[in-house]
Amino acid sequence: MAIAPKAYLVGGPRDLPERIVDILPSGLEIKISHRGGYEHFKPTPHTEATPEGELPVYEWSGRTKVAE
């Protein structure tokens, strides 16, 4: 069983439920569904020491709203 790579998210809403998330595929933008929209995170060249090891840092780049 393969373990999905993970990322550490910085920036964006303070109330995001998780800051360590799976990334598939690695290196592309991450979209997190949150409060009726999506929070977008882009990869950076940085890493962060976390309880799950050294992880790539993805930085918040914006939000899109889901049309009602």
Biopython code that builds the backbone (N, CA, C, O; Angstrom):
import numpy as np
from Bio.PDB.StructureBuilder import StructureBuilder

atoms = [
    (1, "MET", "N", (0.844, -1.178, 0.000)),
    (1, "MET", "CA", (0.000, 0.000, 0.000)),
    (1, "MET", "C", (0.893, 1.246, 0.000)),
    (1, "MET", "O", (1.716, 1.411, 0.900)),
    (2, "ALA", "N", (0.742, 2.102, -0.977)),
    (2, "ALA", "CA", (1.549, 3.315, -1.086)),
    (2, "ALA", "C", (0.998, 4.396, -0.162)),
    (2, "ALA", "O", (-0.215, 4.534, 0.002)),
    (3, "ILE", "N", (1.905, 5.155, 0.434)),
    (3, "ILE", "CA", (1.508, 6.258, 1.299)),
    (3, "ILE", "C", (1.507, 7.535, 0.466)),
    (3, "ILE", "O", (2.486, 7.843, -0.214)),
    (4, "ALA", "N", (0.401, 8.274, 0.524)),
    (4, "ALA", "CA", (0.290, 9.518, -0.248)),
    (4, "ALA", "C", (1.250, 10.554, 0.315)),
    (4, "ALA", "O", (1.391, 10.669, 1.533)),
    (5, "PRO", "N", (1.921, 11.319, -0.566)),
    (5, "PRO", "CA", (2.768, 12.401, -0.066)),
    (5, "PRO", "C", (1.899, 13.459, 0.623)),
    (5, "PRO", "O", (0.715, 13.604, 0.317)),
    (6, "LYS", "N", (2.496, 14.177, 1.537)),
    (6, "LYS", "CA", (1.758, 15.195, 2.291)),
    (6, "LYS", "C", (2.404, 16.559, 2.115)),
    (6, "LYS", "O", (3.560, 16.668, 1.705)),
    (7, "ALA", "N", (1.632, 17.603, 2.433)),
    (7, "ALA", "CA", (2.105, 18.984, 2.364)),
    (7, "ALA", "C", (1.671, 19.715, 3.619)),
    (7, "ALA", "O", (0.708, 19.331, 4.282)),
    (8, "TYR", "N", (2.404, 20.778, 3.932)),
    (8, "TYR", "CA", (2.067, 21.652, 5.042)),
    (8, "TYR", "C", (1.535, 22.955, 4.455)),
    (8, "TYR", "O", (2.213, 23.596, 3.653)),
    (9, "LEU", "N", (0.319, 23.352, 4.853)),
    (9, "LEU", "CA", (-0.335, 24.540, 4.312)),
    (9, "LEU", "C", (-0.083, 25.748, 5.203)),
    (9, "LEU", "O", (-0.220, 25.668, 6.424)),
    (10, "VAL", "N", (0.292, 26.880, 4.581)),
    (10, "VAL", "CA", (0.467, 28.131, 5.327)),
    (10, "VAL", "C", (-0.420, 29.207, 4.718)),
    (10, "VAL", "O", (-0.662, 29.221, 3.511)),
    (11, "GLY", "N", (-0.898, 30.105, 5.567)),
    (11, "GLY", "CA", (-1.758, 31.192, 5.109)),
    (11, "GLY", "C", (-3.200, 30.740, 4.982)),
    (11, "GLY", "O", (-3.562, 29.627, 5.365)),
    (12, "GLY", "N", (-4.005, 31.621, 4.440)),
    (12, "GLY", "CA", (-5.420, 31.325, 4.262)),
    (12, "GLY", "C", (-6.200, 31.452, 5.558)),
    (12, "GLY", "O", (-5.695, 31.997, 6.539)),
    (13, "PRO", "N", (-7.435, 30.949, 5.567)),
    (13, "PRO", "CA", (-8.298, 31.081, 6.740)),
    (13, "PRO", "C", (-7.705, 30.391, 7.966)),
    (13, "PRO", "O", (-7.119, 29.312, 7.871)),
    (14, "ARG", "N", (-7.869, 31.030, 9.103)),
    (14, "ARG", "CA", (-7.352, 30.455, 10.350)),
    (14, "ARG", "C", (-8.123, 29.217, 10.776)),
    (14, "ARG", "O", (-7.611, 28.386, 11.527)),
    (15, "ASP", "N", (-9.359, 29.095, 10.294)),
    (15, "ASP", "CA", (-10.190, 27.978, 10.749)),
    (15, "ASP", "C", (-10.172, 26.766, 9.809)),
    (15, "ASP", "O", (-11.083, 25.939, 9.855)),
    (16, "LEU", "N", (-9.153, 26.654, 8.964)),
    (16, "LEU", "CA", (-9.041, 25.437, 8.151)),
    (16, "LEU", "C", (-8.931, 24.237, 9.091)),
    (16, "LEU", "O", (-8.201, 24.299, 10.081)),
    (17, "PRO", "N", (-9.639, 23.154, 8.800)),
    (17, "PRO", "CA", (-9.619, 22.021, 9.720)),
    (17, "PRO", "C", (-8.273, 21.294, 9.788)),
    (17, "PRO", "O", (-7.964, 20.678, 10.808)),
    (18, "GLU", "N", (-7.472, 21.351, 8.730)),
    (18, "GLU", "CA", (-6.196, 20.641, 8.703)),
    (18, "GLU", "C", (-5.129, 21.504, 8.057)),
    (18, "GLU", "O", (-5.414, 22.257, 7.126)),
    (19, "ARG", "N", (-3.910, 21.400, 8.544)),
    (19, "ARG", "CA", (-2.767, 22.098, 7.937)),
    (19, "ARG", "C", (-1.809, 21.126, 7.272)),
    (19, "ARG", "O", (-0.939, 21.538, 6.504)),
    (20, "ILE", "N", (-1.960, 19.837, 7.560)),
    (20, "ILE", "CA", (-1.185, 18.803, 6.884)),
    (20, "ILE", "C", (-2.172, 17.988, 6.065)),
    (20, "ILE", "O", (-3.097, 17.386, 6.610)),
    (21, "VAL", "N", (-1.965, 17.973, 4.739)),
    (21, "VAL", "CA", (-2.915, 17.327, 3.833)),
    (21, "VAL", "C", (-2.180, 16.448, 2.829)),
    (21, "VAL", "O", (-0.993, 16.643, 2.567)),
    (22, "ASP", "N", (-2.904, 15.471, 2.269)),
    (22, "ASP", "CA", (-2.363, 14.658, 1.180)),
    (22, "ASP", "C", (-2.257, 15.497, -0.080)),
    (22, "ASP", "O", (-3.077, 16.386, -0.310)),
    (23, "ILE", "N", (-1.249, 15.218, -0.899)),
    (23, "ILE", "CA", (-1.118, 15.903, -2.184)),
    (23, "ILE", "C", (-0.992, 14.864, -3.297)),
    (23, "ILE", "O", (-0.068, 14.052, -3.313)),
    (24, "LEU", "N", (-1.930, 14.913, -4.209)),
    (24, "LEU", "CA", (-1.917, 14.035, -5.380)),
    (24, "LEU", "C", (-2.400, 14.822, -6.573)),
    (24, "LEU", "O", (-3.521, 15.330, -6.522)),
    (25, "PRO", "N", (-1.664, 14.960, -7.613)),
    (25, "PRO", "CA", (-0.241, 14.642, -7.719)),
    (25, "PRO", "C", (0.604, 15.729, -7.074)),
    (25, "PRO", "O", (0.173, 16.873, -6.931)),
    (26, "SER", "N", (1.785, 15.358, -6.697)),
    (26, "SER", "CA", (2.711, 16.269, -6.025)),
    (26, "SER", "C", (3.157, 17.397, -6.958)),
    (26, "SER", "O", (3.329, 17.192, -8.159)),
    (27, "GLY", "N", (3.340, 18.593, -6.383)),
    (27, "GLY", "CA", (3.867, 19.715, -7.156)),
    (27, "GLY", "C", (2.832, 20.596, -7.816)),
    (27, "GLY", "O", (3.181, 21.644, -8.359)),
    (28, "LEU", "N", (1.563, 20.204, -7.787)),
    (28, "LEU", "CA", (0.512, 21.012, -8.390)),
    (28, "LEU", "C", (-0.270, 21.745, -7.307)),
    (28, "LEU", "O", (-0.137, 21.442, -6.122)),
    (29, "GLU", "N", (-1.080, 22.704, -7.719)),
    (29, "GLU", "CA", (-1.906, 23.459, -6.770)),
    (29, "GLU", "C", (-2.831, 22.521, -5.997)),
    (29, "GLU", "O", (-3.323, 21.527, -6.530)),
    (30, "ILE", "N", (-3.052, 22.862, -4.731)),
    (30, "ILE", "CA", (-3.984, 22.124, -3.882)),
    (30, "ILE", "C", (-5.239, 22.970, -3.710)),
    (30, "ILE", "O", (-5.151, 24.173, -3.465)),
    (31, "LYS", "N", (-6.420, 22.338, -3.839)),
    (31, "LYS", "CA", (-7.702, 23.020, -3.589)),
    (31, "LYS", "C", (-8.358, 22.340, -2.397)),
    (31, "LYS", "O", (-8.542, 21.122, -2.380)),
    (32, "ILE", "N", (-8.710, 23.155, -1.389)),
    (32, "ILE", "CA", (-9.369, 22.640, -0.190)),
    (32, "ILE", "C", (-10.782, 23.218, -0.142)),
    (32, "ILE", "O", (-10.962, 24.436, -0.145)),
    (33, "SER", "N", (-11.780, 22.339, -0.097)),
    (33, "SER", "CA", (-13.160, 22.782, 0.033)),
    (33, "SER", "C", (-13.357, 23.340, 1.435)),
    (33, "SER", "O", (-13.054, 22.680, 2.429)),
    (34, "HIS", "N", (-13.883, 24.599, 1.502)),
    (34, "HIS", "CA", (-14.017, 25.242, 2.810)),
    (34, "HIS", "C", (-15.047, 26.362, 2.735)),
    (34, "HIS", "O", (-14.921, 27.267, 1.910)),
    (35, "ARG", "N", (-16.063, 26.306, 3.590)),
    (35, "ARG", "CA", (-17.078, 27.363, 3.740)),
    (35, "ARG", "C", (-17.669, 27.840, 2.412)),
    (35, "ARG", "O", (-17.681, 29.039, 2.130)),
    (36, "GLY", "N", (-18.151, 26.916, 1.610)),
    (36, "GLY", "CA", (-18.834, 27.277, 0.369)),
    (36, "GLY", "C", (-17.929, 27.712, -0.766)),
    (36, "GLY", "O", (-18.377, 28.376, -1.700)),
    (37, "GLY", "N", (-16.674, 27.349, -0.695)),
    (37, "GLY", "CA", (-15.737, 27.699, -1.759)),
    (37, "GLY", "C", (-14.517, 26.814, -1.699)),
    (37, "GLY", "O", (-14.532, 25.756, -1.071)),
    (38, "TYR", "N", (-13.458, 27.253, -2.355)),
    (38, "TYR", "CA", (-12.199, 26.522, -2.352)),
    (38, "TYR", "C", (-11.067, 27.458, -1.976)),
    (38, "TYR", "O", (-10.982, 28.582, -2.472)),
    (39, "GLU", "N", (-10.199, 26.985, -1.095)),
    (39, "GLU", "CA", (-8.968, 27.683, -0.754)),
    (39, "GLU", "C", (-7.879, 27.073, -1.627)),
    (39, "GLU", "O", (-7.751, 25.851, -1.701)),
    (40, "HIS", "N", (-7.095, 27.922, -2.288)),
    (40, "HIS", "CA", (-6.063, 27.463, -3.212)),
    (40, "HIS", "C", (-4.686, 27.666, -2.595)),
    (40, "HIS", "O", (-4.402, 28.716, -2.019)),
    (41, "PHE", "N", (-3.838, 26.657, -2.719)),
    (41, "PHE", "CA", (-2.477, 26.693, -2.190)),
    (41, "PHE", "C", (-1.512, 26.266, -3.287)),
    (41, "PHE", "O", (-1.739, 25.269, -3.972)),
    (42, "LYS", "N", (-0.429, 27.031, -3.449)),
    (42, "LYS", "CA", (0.584, 26.731, -4.467)),
    (42, "LYS", "C", (1.874, 26.281, -3.794)),
    (42, "LYS", "O", (2.192, 26.721, -2.689)),
    (43, "PRO", "N", (2.624, 25.390, -4.471)),
    (43, "PRO", "CA", (3.878, 24.918, -3.878)),
    (43, "PRO", "C", (4.912, 26.035, -3.776)),
    (43, "PRO", "O", (4.932, 26.954, -4.595)),
    (44, "THR", "N", (5.763, 25.944, -2.767)),
    (44, "THR", "CA", (6.880, 26.876, -2.587)),
    (44, "THR", "C", (8.165, 26.040, -2.566)),
    (44, "THR", "O", (8.095, 24.811, -2.517)),
    (45, "PRO", "N", (9.319, 26.679, -2.603)),
    (45, "PRO", "CA", (10.570, 25.914, -2.506)),
    (45, "PRO", "C", (10.937, 25.554, -1.061)),
    (45, "PRO", "O", (12.002, 24.986, -0.821)),
    (46, "HIS", "N", (10.076, 25.876, -0.109)),
    (46, "HIS", "CA", (10.376, 25.695, 1.311)),
    (46, "HIS", "C", (9.859, 24.360, 1.852)),
    (46, "HIS", "O", (8.990, 23.725, 1.252)),
    (47, "THR", "N", (10.407, 23.951, 2.990)),
    (47, "THR", "CA", (9.911, 22.791, 3.725)),
    (47, "THR", "C", (9.690, 23.203, 5.177)),
    (47, "THR", "O", (10.187, 24.235, 5.627)),
    (48, "GLU", "N", (8.939, 22.380, 5.895)),
    (48, "GLU", "CA", (8.620, 22.662, 7.300)),
    (48, "GLU", "C", (8.750, 21.358, 8.092)),
    (48, "GLU", "O", (8.268, 20.310, 7.662)),
    (49, "ALA", "N", (9.405, 21.436, 9.246)),
    (49, "ALA", "CA", (9.483, 20.288, 10.147)),
    (49, "ALA", "C", (8.132, 20.151, 10.844)),
    (49, "ALA", "O", (7.665, 21.094, 11.482)),
    (50, "THR", "N", (7.507, 18.991, 10.724)),
    (50, "THR", "CA", (6.200, 18.731, 11.332)),
    (50, "THR", "C", (6.259, 17.413, 12.097)),
    (50, "THR", "O", (7.249, 16.690, 11.985)),
    (51, "PRO", "N", (5.229, 17.083, 12.868)),
    (51, "PRO", "CA", (5.193, 15.777, 13.530)),
    (51, "PRO", "C", (5.218, 14.611, 12.538)),
    (51, "PRO", "O", (5.535, 13.484, 12.918)),
    (52, "GLU", "N", (4.883, 14.878, 11.261)),
    (52, "GLU", "CA", (4.889, 13.836, 10.233)),
    (52, "GLU", "C", (6.156, 13.873, 9.382)),
    (52, "GLU", "O", (6.224, 13.237, 8.330)),
    (53, "GLY", "N", (7.164, 14.624, 9.845)),
    (53, "GLY", "CA", (8.432, 14.717, 9.121)),
    (53, "GLY", "C", (8.550, 16.042, 8.385)),
    (53, "GLY", "O", (7.696, 16.918, 8.521)),
    (54, "GLU", "N", (9.606, 16.180, 7.612)),
    (54, "GLU", "CA", (9.863, 17.388, 6.822)),
    (54, "GLU", "C", (8.936, 17.360, 5.603)),
    (54, "GLU", "O", (9.002, 16.442, 4.786)),
    (55, "LEU", "N", (8.078, 18.371, 5.489)),
    (55, "LEU", "CA", (7.079, 18.388, 4.415)),
    (55, "LEU", "C", (7.240, 19.627, 3.552)),
    (55, "LEU", "O", (7.680, 20.670, 4.036)),
    (56, "PRO", "N", (6.882, 19.519, 2.259)),
    (56, "PRO", "CA", (6.895, 20.702, 1.406)),
    (56, "PRO", "C", (5.831, 21.695, 1.872)),
    (56, "PRO", "O", (4.755, 21.298, 2.320)),
    (57, "VAL", "N", (6.138, 22.980, 1.764)),
    (57, "VAL", "CA", (5.207, 24.035, 2.158)),
    (57, "VAL", "C", (4.426, 24.502, 0.935)),
    (57, "VAL", "O", (4.999, 24.785, -0.117)),
    (58, "TYR", "N", (3.113, 24.575, 1.094)),
    (58, "TYR", "CA", (2.221, 25.136, 0.084)),
    (58, "TYR", "C", (1.620, 26.393, 0.691)),
    (58, "TYR", "O", (1.120, 26.369, 1.816)),
    (59, "GLU", "N", (1.670, 27.487, -0.052)),
    (59, "GLU", "CA", (1.225, 28.783, 0.457)),
    (59, "GLU", "C", (-0.110, 29.171, -0.160)),
    (59, "GLU", "O", (-0.348, 28.958, -1.349)),
    (60, "TRP", "N", (-0.976, 29.742, 0.667)),
    (60, "TRP", "CA", (-2.295, 30.172, 0.211)),
    (60, "TRP", "C", (-2.150, 31.199, -0.907)),
    (60, "TRP", "O", (-1.365, 32.141, -0.798)),
    (61, "SER", "N", (-2.915, 31.011, -1.984)),
    (61, "SER", "CA", (-2.825, 31.922, -3.132)),
    (61, "SER", "C", (-4.153, 32.568, -3.482)),
    (61, "SER", "O", (-4.199, 33.456, -4.333)),
    (62, "GLY", "N", (-5.239, 32.139, -2.839)),
    (62, "GLY", "CA", (-6.521, 32.764, -3.125)),
    (62, "GLY", "C", (-7.687, 31.840, -2.818)),
    (62, "GLY", "O", (-7.519, 30.704, -2.374)),
    (63, "ARG", "N", (-8.858, 32.366, -3.070)),
    (63, "ARG", "CA", (-10.106, 31.651, -2.787)),
    (63, "ARG", "C", (-11.045, 31.810, -3.970)),
    (63, "ARG", "O", (-11.115, 32.874, -4.585)),
    (64, "THR", "N", (-11.758, 30.754, -4.276)),
    (64, "THR", "CA", (-12.838, 30.833, -5.243)),
    (64, "THR", "C", (-14.125, 30.418, -4.542)),
    (64, "THR", "O", (-14.117, 29.551, -3.668)),
    (65, "LYS", "N", (-15.213, 31.036, -4.930)),
    (65, "LYS", "CA", (-16.512, 30.749, -4.326)),
    (65, "LYS", "C", (-17.288, 29.804, -5.235)),
    (65, "LYS", "O", (-17.225, 29.915, -6.459)),
    (66, "VAL", "N", (-18.014, 28.880, -4.632)),
    (66, "VAL", "CA", (-18.861, 27.965, -5.389)),
    (66, "VAL", "C", (-20.169, 28.689, -5.699)),
    (66, "VAL", "O", (-20.798, 29.257, -4.807)),
    (67, "ALA", "N", (-20.570, 28.664, -6.964)),
    (67, "ALA", "CA", (-21.821, 29.314, -7.376)),
    (67, "ALA", "C", (-23.007, 28.592, -6.736)),
    (67, "ALA", "O", (-23.044, 27.363, -6.676)),
    (68, "GLU", "N", (-23.956, 29.361, -6.268)),
    (68, "GLU", "CA", (-25.147, 28.774, -5.633)),
    (68, "GLU", "C", (-26.261, 28.611, -6.617)),
    (68, "GLU", "O", (-27.337, 28.133, -6.258)),
]
sb = StructureBuilder()
sb.init_structure("model")
sb.init_model(0)
sb.init_chain("A")
sb.init_seg("    ")
for serial, (resi, resn, name, xyz) in enumerate(atoms, 1):
    if name == "N":
        sb.init_residue(resn, " ", resi, " ")
    sb.init_atom(name, np.array(xyz, "f"), 0.0, 1.0, " ", f" {name:<3s}", serial, name[0])
structure = sb.get_structure()
